[in-house]
Amino acid sequence: MPDDPSLALQKSVIATLRADAGVSAVVGVRVYDEPPQNVEFPYVRLGQIDLAPLRMSGTCVDADILFSVEAHSRPASGRVEATRIADAVRAALDDAALTVAGHVCEWCQYTAQSVTRAADGRSYVAVIAFQAALSAA
């Protein structure tokens, strides 16, 4: 039985970001679903994932998934590093031909981005939002 569309997409997004040269150049291999307790900065983690059905004639034919990727930075240069990481994430995922096990990714598009100071007062977090549509393989 294939994974739920959102879990399958999660696995694909993490693998895609880890394999992307632009993302690797700014965070190395530090791309996580859940970062380790004493994580090294900068890093990327998968943020919110919202799954909704796309229905046709009362039957669910596709999955509409809104998701975000977070870029975490604690640099001396302020929000610059978080913005650079966000740019690399956006380049890796916007209009990407994602391979999603058990599903077909019809499209994946960048929708929005924000960069803010984190609650700790020392870090910055860029949140990059995407929307993807998946159908059964």
N, C-alpha and C positions, 0 to 999 in steps of 0.2 A: 504494500500500500504506500503510495507516495506521501511525502510530507504535506502538511497543510500549506497552502500557497504562501502565507506570510513567513513561515519557518523556512521553506525552500528558498524564498527570495532572500531572506536574511543570510543564509549560508552562501548564496551566490554573490551578494554584495560584499561580504567580508572577503571572500576569495578573490573577487575582482579587484578590490582595493589593495589587498596584500600583493597582488601580482603586478599592479600598475607602477611603472617606473617613476612617474611624477609624484605619486603618493609616497612611494618608498624613499624618494630623495628628501622628503621633508619629515617623515616620521619613522623611517626604517620599516620594521615588521610590526610596529606597535599599532595594530588595528584589532579592535576587540568587540565582542558582544558585551562582555563584562570585564573591565580591566582588573588586573591584580591589585591587591590592597596597597602596595607601595609602588605604584606605577611610575615609570619614568616619563617625564614630559619631553617633547610634545607627543600626543597620541590621538588616535581617532577611535571613536566608539559608535556603535549603532545606537540611535536614539529611539524615538517613538515609532511604532508600527501600527497603523490602523487598516484593518481589512474590511471591505464592504463588497457585497455581491453585485455583479452586473447582471440584471435579469432581462430575459426576453421571453415573452409569452408565459410569464410565471415561472420559468425555469432558470436557474442560475447557470449562465454560460461562461462567465468569466469572473475574475476577481479584480477589483480595483483596490490598489494598495497605496496609501499615503505613508511615507516613511521619512525619517530624518537621519542624518549622520552628523555627529558632533566632533568638532576639532578642538582639542584642549591644548592650551599653550600657557606657559609661565615664563615668558621671556623678559629680558630687560628692555626690549624695544616696544613693549605695549602690544596693541592688537595687530601689529604687522604680521607676526608669525601665524596667528590664528587665521588671518585673511589669506595668507599664502597657502596654508593647508587646505582651506575651504576651496580655493581656486583649483587646486590639484584634485580634490574630491569631485568637484563639479565637472571638470574635464574628463575624469575617469568614468563617470556614471551618466552624464547627460547624453541621451540618444545612444547609449551603449547597447550592444547586442548581448544581453546577459544570458548565460546558460543556466537555466533553473531546472533542477532535476524533477522529473515528473510533470513539468508544466512548460508552456511556451510563453516566453516574455514577449508580448506584442509590442510594447514600447516602455521606455523609462525616460522620464523628462524631469529636468530641474525646474522647480517652481519658485523658490524664494531662498533668501539667506539673511541671517542677522549675526552680528558680532557684538558681544556684550562682555562686560567685566563680570567674572564669576563672584559668587557670594563670599568667597574667601578674601576678596579684595586684592589678590596678587595674580590671579590667573585670568585668562580670557577664554571664552567659549564661542565658537562659530557654530551655528546650527544651519545646516544646508538641507532644504526640504526637496523631496522628489515625489513624483506620482508614477506608478507603474500599473500596467494591465497584464494579467496572466490568464491564460486559458489552459484547459486540460490538454495534455500531450496526446 
